[in-house]
Amino acid sequence: MKRLDDVSVPPDPADLLPAMIAAAQRAGETAMAYFRHGEHTSAGVEAKAGGSPVTEADHAVDRMLMAELRALDASAGWLSEETADTPERLGKSRVFIVDPIDGTRAFVAGDPRWAVSIALVVDGLPRAGVLHLPALGHTFSALEGAGAWLGGDMPVRVSDAETLAGARVAGALPLIERFARTGAHVTPQRKVPSLAYRIAMVANGDIEAGFASTNAHDWDIAAADLIVHEAGGFLVDTHGRRPVYNQPSPKHGVLAAAPERFREEIIARLRLMS
């Protein structure tokens, strides 16, 4: 693995992306040692403050990724769901934003729809991103200005649906119902437990829109944001703004992802919901 000792010349995101993909896939192998399809995980499980679960697999992946990614770019800060946050990252223009296992509840229950999420954020926006779903055998990646891919070489593009009428939409049911009350005739889909994967499904054209409820965090969305953006879509809040990352608070409000052609309609309906 390449290590850059001269932090005055940080590596180009294009040069980092292959190593980020490899790190995500190794992280997936680590997590899969604890995963049981259709059965409860073999990993020890604890409850975090607020009641959400965390497993020994989350911590093992977090430690591995911290060591590997920070060796790739010594100039970058660090923000992960499973690492205690500190103000140190705020003084960095570059930061790795990581969710070791996005969709831990699914992981614990034996549902394969969970992901390892890695983004390199520069000046508040994701420049390179990887979303690896080891239990499904999928790896999404994206590079700012160059595109998004599945499996490294298959271009990813949003749905070519012409209207939102009958659109396949995923998210928490109460949020979809609020969206439908604005007059949108949509088709709710089974909830996708990994928010990052939900957004990637928009990028890949599997659904037309995906919603995130209040309190999504940087680590849930940064990599998927770039993937959907490079696939011809967008991710915005109720004011139509793209998320900005590596801020003092990593939390975000309600968000929606969809193909670019639906931007004005989605934003108008989001405003009616707020």
N, C-alpha and C positions, 0 to 999 in steps of 0.2 A: 504494500500500500504506500502510495506516495505521501510524503510529509513535506509541508512547506515550512522551512525554518525562517525565511525572510518575510515576516508579517507585513513589511512595508509594501509588498507587492502581492496582495491577496489573489488567489487563483480565480480564473474566470469561471462563472457558473457552468458554462459548456464543458469545461474540463473536469468539473466536480461531479456532474450528473452521473456518468457511468459508475463512479465509486459509490455514490449515494444509492444507486440501484442495487449494487452488489451488497452494500451494508444492509439495506432493507430486506433483501432476500436471506441473508444470513440471520438477521433478526427473526424473520419468519420461521426459519428452521429451529431456532431456540424456542420460540413460542409453541411450535407444533409438537415439541416433546411433551408438552403438558395438555394439549388439546385432545378431546375425545369427541368424534362426530356423533351427535345425537345423545351424548352422555355428559354427565358432570365432569368438569376438568379434574385432572389429577393434582393440579396446583393448589397450594394453600390459599385460602381466600379470607380477606379481612374487609371490614367496612371503614371507609374514610369518613371524615367529618361531613355530615350531610347524608350519609347512608349509602353512597355509591360504592360498588365493590372495587377492590384492587387485589391482584393476585401476585404470587411470587414470580409468575411469568412476566407480568408487567415490569417488575423491578429488575429482573434479569435482563430483559430486552433493553430497558432504559440504561443500565450500566454499560452494556455492550455498545449501544449506539453512541453514548457520550464519549467513550474511549475512541471509537473509530472515527466519528465525525469531527471531533475536535482535533484529532491528529491530521485530518485532511486540510483544515483551515484554522490555524492558530489565532487568526485575527477575529474569528466569529464568536459571538456570545452564544448563550444556551438558554432555551426555554422549553421545558417538557412538562407534561401533566404529572409525571411521577418524580420530579426533582423540585425541591423547595426553591421557590422563586426568590431572586435577589435583585436589587437595583443595578447590579453590575452590567447586565445586558443593555440597559438603557443608554449607556455610554458608547455602545457599539453600533456602527452603521450596518454591520452584517450580523445575522444571528441564525442559528439552526433552530427551527421550531419543530418539535417532535411529539407525536403521540405513540408510545410504544405499542399499545393495543387500543385502537379506537373501536369501541363496541365491546367493552369488557364483559358486560352482562351476557352478550351473545356467546363470547368465548367461554365463559363459565358454564353456560347451558348446553354447549355442544352445537350451537348454530354457527355455520361457517362464514357468516357475513360480518367478519371483523377484519381490521386492517392495521398494518404498520404504516404510519404517515410521517414523512420527512419533507421539510421545506427549507430551502435557503432563502431567507428574506434579506433584501438589501434596501436600505432607505425606506423601510415600511411596506415594501411590496415583494411578493414571492417572485424569484427569478429562476429557480429550479425546484422541481417537486417530484416526489415519488409516493405512490400509494400501492402497497403490496398486500394482496389478499392471499395468504399462503394456503388456506383451507379450500379456496376456490381455484387456485392456480392462475390468478390474474396479477399482472403488474402494470399499473398505469404510470406514465412518466410525462413530464412536460418541461420545456425550456422556453423562457420568455422570448417571444418573437420568432420561434422556430417550429412550434407545433406541439401536439400531444400525441402520445402513442400508447398502444396496448401491446405488451410483449416485446417492446423495444423497436419494432419495425412496422406495426400496423397503425396507420393514422386513425385517430379518434375524432369523430365529428358528431355534433349535436343532431337531434331529430330534424328531418326535413318537413315536418308537419307545417301546414300553411296557417292554421288557426289554433287557438286554444280550445275550441269547441271539442269536447270529448277527450281532452288531453289527459294523459296518464300522469298523475301527480302523487308524490310520496312525501310523507312527513307525519307529524302527530295529527291524529284525526281532528281534534278540536281546531287546530290551525287551518286544516284543509276546509273544514266546515265554515270557518270565518271567511276564508277566501271565496268559497262558493256563494256565500250570502251577498257578495258584491255583484252577483249576476254571472259569474263564471260557471260554465257547465263543464265540469271536469270529472274524471274517473279516478277515484282514490285507489291507490295501490297498497298492498301489504306493507306495513311499516318496515323500513330498512334500519336495523339497529345501529349501524355505523353511519354517522352523519357524513363522514368523508366519502364513504362508498356511495351514499345517496346522491351526493353532488357529482361524483364520477359517473353515475348512471345517467345523469343529464348529459354529461360530456359525451358519453358513448351512444346516445340516442335511445337508451332503453326506456327512459321516461322523458316527458316534456318539461316537467318542473319538479323541483325539490325544495322543501321548506325546512328551515331550522328554527326551533323555538328560542325564546329568550335564554341567554346564558350559554350560548355556544362560545367556545374559547378558541384562541389562536391555533392551538394544537389540533383542534377538530377540523379546521377549515383551510389552513394556509396552503397546503399542498393541493387539495382539491380545487381551491379557488383558481390556481394557475392552470390546472388541467382543464377545467371547464372553460376558462378564458381562452386558452390556446385552441380549444376545440370548436370555437365559434359561439360561445355562450357568455354568460355573466353571472356574478354573484353580487347582490346588493342588499342594503338594508331598506327600511320602510321610507327613507328619504331619497332612495335611488343612488346611494353612495356605495362605492366599493369599499370593503373593509381595509383599514390600515393596521398594520401589524407592528409588534414590538413597542406598544404603548405602555404606560404605567399599569393600566388594567388590561388584561388579555381578554376580557369578556366583551361579547357583542349582543345586540338585540335580535329581534326577528330578522331572518334573512331569507332570500329566495334566489334560486338558480334556475336559469332557463335559456333557450336559444336567443341570440341577439335580436332576432326579428320580433320577439315578444317583449322587448325591454319596456317600451312606453306603456303597453297595456298592463304588464305586471306591476310596474311602479305605481300606476294610477290606482290599481286595485289594492295594493299594499297601503296606500295612503288612506283609502276608504276604510281599511281595517283598523288603522291606528287611532 
